[in-house]
Amino acid sequence: MFKRNAIIFVDGSNFYHNSKSIIKESKRINFNCLAQFICDKFNLKLKQVRYYNAIPDISDNKEIYYNHLGFLDKLRKENIIVKIRKLKYIKKLKIKIEKGVDVLIASDMIRKSLVEKECDVCVLISGDADFIPSIQIIKNAGYEAIICSPKDGFSNELRQGNFRYLILKEGDLDKCLN
């Protein structure tokens, strides 16, 4: 049976925060395992896993910084493509926020499906409704985008869109814990 090619796009920060209630902090998810689980569920051929996140500044906390770099290096050794941006400090609010990661994911989804034609299906692991415009562009061009996220933080707007989605449950994630 013919399987359509899929690329998995992981919004790292969104997934981390949405899954905290069902994954013990000492455990890490195996994203290759999770990607294969999702592809099997939708009868897709996994072509690639791409992980996106922002990294803290070394001056904030060296231990967190080096732990984060170690985590990203581990992902690269598992043949996961890692794309990063730096956290931005907003002086007025005295907070650090992720800037540019969602745009990077959205543009890569469009580029990989519509421009480079490397996949027929973009699978987004995120619960963020900000992706709806890019998902709609992909869909209007005759490709598919599937959204996957734990229930916590999974936007109702995404689930009410005209695309397939999967709510990742504790049992699903347990199969892919390191």
Secondary structure, DSSP 8 states (H G I E B T S, - for coil): ---EEEEEEEEHHHHHHHHTTTS-TT--B-HHHHHHHHHHHHTEEEEEEEEEEEE--TTT-HHHHHHHHHHHHHHHHTT-EEEEEEEEEETTTTEEEE-SHHHHHHHHHHIIIIIS---SEEEEE---GGGHHHHHHHHHTT-EEEEEEESTT--HHHHTSSS-EEEE-HHHHHTTB-
